[in-house]
Amino acid sequence: MIFKSLFRPKYQHTDPKIRQAAVKDLDPTLAEHKTQLHEMAFNDENLNVRLAALDRLDSFALWWKLAQTEKQERIHKRAQ
């Protein structure tokens, strides 16, 4: 079990602060990184991680989609 947690990418860490910092290391121009950022932006349980991923993706279409569908008030307001 310890080895599994040692080799886990930072964007999958259990600590939201580490996941938020890992967003800076992901390059949205690379397909694999873009997929991870998109996953974090829509599915992470921490609002700060979601917002950091959305900022990193910098996509009007994603912000627009969240402005229409997001239930979390903080993200909804920021998207608008």
C-alpha positions as a LaTeX table, in Angstrom:
\begin{tabular}{lrrr}
\hline
Residue & $x$ (\AA) & $y$ (\AA) & $z$ (\AA) \\
\hline
Met1 & 0.00 & 0.00 & 0.00 \\
Ile2 & 2.80 & 2.43 & 0.77 \\
Phe3 & 4.35 & 1.96 & $-2.65$ \\
Lys4 & 1.04 & 2.75 & $-4.30$ \\
Ser5 & 0.85 & 6.11 & $-2.52$ \\
Leu6 & 4.52 & 6.91 & $-3.19$ \\
Phe7 & 4.18 & 6.64 & $-6.96$ \\
Arg8 & 0.80 & 8.34 & $-7.25$ \\
Pro9 & 0.85 & 11.55 & $-9.34$ \\
Lys10 & 0.47 & 14.75 & $-7.32$ \\
Tyr11 & $-2.81$ & 15.59 & $-9.02$ \\
Gln12 & $-4.27$ & 12.42 & $-7.43$ \\
His13 & $-2.97$ & 13.13 & $-3.92$ \\
Thr14 & $-5.42$ & 13.04 & $-1.01$ \\
Asp15 & $-4.37$ & 16.51 & 0.20 \\
Pro16 & $-6.24$ & 19.24 & $-1.73$ \\
Lys17 & $-3.36$ & 21.72 & $-1.32$ \\
Ile18 & $-0.99$ & 19.34 & $-3.10$ \\
Arg19 & $-3.56$ & 18.75 & $-5.87$ \\
Gln20 & $-4.00$ & 22.50 & $-6.23$ \\
Ala21 & $-0.23$ & 22.99 & $-6.52$ \\
Ala22 & $-0.05$ & 20.14 & $-9.06$ \\
Val23 & $-2.37$ & 22.07 & $-11.37$ \\
Lys24 & 0.50 & 24.48 & $-12.09$ \\
Asp25 & 2.65 & 21.58 & $-13.36$ \\
Leu26 & 0.03 & 20.35 & $-15.84$ \\
Asp27 & 0.26 & 21.75 & $-19.37$ \\
Pro28 & $-3.18$ & 22.28 & $-20.97$ \\
Thr29 & $-1.68$ & 22.00 & $-24.47$ \\
Leu30 & $-0.85$ & 18.31 & $-23.88$ \\
Ala31 & $-3.81$ & 15.98 & $-24.36$ \\
Glu32 & $-3.11$ & 13.85 & $-21.28$ \\
His33 & $-2.69$ & 16.87 & $-19.01$ \\
Lys34 & $-5.74$ & 18.56 & $-20.49$ \\
Thr35 & $-7.80$ & 15.47 & $-19.67$ \\
Gln36 & $-6.56$ & 15.50 & $-16.07$ \\
Leu37 & $-7.28$ & 19.22 & $-15.71$ \\
His38 & $-10.76$ & 18.74 & $-17.11$ \\
Glu39 & $-11.38$ & 15.87 & $-14.69$ \\
Met40 & $-10.20$ & 18.00 & $-11.77$ \\
Ala41 & $-12.25$ & 21.01 & $-12.89$ \\
Phe42 & $-15.52$ & 19.09 & $-12.95$ \\
Asn43 & $-15.10$ & 16.30 & $-10.41$ \\
Asp44 & $-12.73$ & 17.32 & $-7.62$ \\
Glu45 & $-14.38$ & 17.65 & $-4.22$ \\
Asn46 & $-12.35$ & 20.73 & $-3.28$ \\
Leu47 & $-13.56$ & 24.04 & $-4.71$ \\
Asn48 & $-10.10$ & 25.62 & $-4.76$ \\
Val49 & $-8.71$ & 22.73 & $-6.82$ \\
Arg50 & $-11.63$ & 23.00 & $-9.25$ \\
Leu51 & $-11.14$ & 26.74 & $-9.67$ \\
Ala52 & $-7.38$ & 26.35 & $-10.15$ \\
Ala53 & $-7.96$ & 23.74 & $-12.86$ \\
Leu54 & $-10.52$ & 25.95 & $-14.58$ \\
Asp55 & $-8.13$ & 28.89 & $-14.51$ \\
Arg56 & $-5.37$ & 26.72 & $-15.95$ \\
Leu57 & $-7.62$ & 25.45 & $-18.76$ \\
Asp58 & $-8.73$ & 29.01 & $-19.54$ \\
Ser59 & $-11.62$ & 27.96 & $-21.77$ \\
Phe60 & $-14.65$ & 30.16 & $-22.32$ \\
Ala61 & $-16.75$ & 27.10 & $-23.23$ \\
Leu62 & $-16.00$ & 25.42 & $-19.89$ \\
Trp63 & $-16.76$ & 28.55 & $-17.88$ \\
Trp64 & $-20.00$ & 29.01 & $-19.85$ \\
Lys65 & $-21.04$ & 25.40 & $-19.20$ \\
Leu66 & $-20.41$ & 25.84 & $-15.47$ \\
Ala67 & $-22.29$ & 29.15 & $-15.40$ \\
Gln68 & $-25.34$ & 27.26 & $-16.66$ \\
Thr69 & $-25.07$ & 23.98 & $-14.74$ \\
Glu70 & $-22.97$ & 24.40 & $-11.58$ \\
Lys71 & $-24.69$ & 23.88 & $-8.23$ \\
Gln72 & $-21.81$ & 25.20 & $-6.07$ \\
Glu73 & $-22.59$ & 28.88 & $-5.59$ \\
Arg74 & $-18.96$ & 30.05 & $-5.46$ \\
Ile75 & $-18.05$ & 28.42 & $-8.77$ \\
His76 & $-21.34$ & 29.44 & $-10.36$ \\
Lys77 & $-20.82$ & 33.11 & $-9.48$ \\
Arg78 & $-17.24$ & 33.10 & $-10.68$ \\
Ala79 & $-18.23$ & 31.45 & $-13.94$ \\
Gln80 & $-20.83$ & 34.11 & $-14.57$ \\
\hline
\end{tabular}
